[in-house]
Amino acid sequence: EAVVSTQSTGTFPHIDHLLSVARLVVFSPQSTRRAMSDDMTELFGETLLNPTGEETPTSVLLPNKHVGVYFSAKWCGPCRLFTPKLSKTYQELQTKGKAFEVVFVSSDGDEESFNEYFSGMPWCAVPYTETERGDMLRQKFGVKGIPALVIINEKGEVVTSEGRNMVSNDPNGLYFPWG
């Protein structure tokens, strides 16, 4: 709760005039949460697939959370080795009540492979059909190879592009969010 005095001091007449005609806008936690969700919606699109494969508003899945943007594919051997490690760390962070979500961005060549691989993941995903969104995310975060894990904060700012190393070296998330 914020308390702001709008009482005239007489010292700065131009400020007194502004106070007399301006309306004070106070950002509530809900409006701040909405603004942060808007950042994530702009980045990931209006909807993501939730862990059961249903389209869900991004603003519902990612409010006020650090997000691991996980670039991976079923055909990639190192990805299939890293995914269980990430899953274990993800579950550990969830158990500890940490504000963390993972968004899977697929590099699979067909939707069947995407669906099969994603079905074993406990987090959300950019829909396979949104290839342009995946390409934009790869470019934005400078992803050159997979697996790659970029950790971003609730505003969409990069905390670390070395998320894969962070998870491998800190599987229990003791140093989360690894920034």
KAURRA-V438671 format. One record per helix or strand of 3 or more residues. SS is the DSSP state (alpha for helix, beta for strand). FROM is the first residue (numbers start at 0). TO is the last residue. If there is no record, write none. Layout:
BEGIN
SS/FROM/TO ; SS/FROM/TO
END
This chain:
BEGIN
alpha/12/20 ; alpha/28/43 ; beta/46/48 ; beta/54/56 ; alpha/57/60 ; beta/65/71 ; alpha/76/94 ; beta/99/105 ; alpha/110/117 ; alpha/130/139 ; beta/147/151 ; beta/157/159 ; alpha/162/168
END
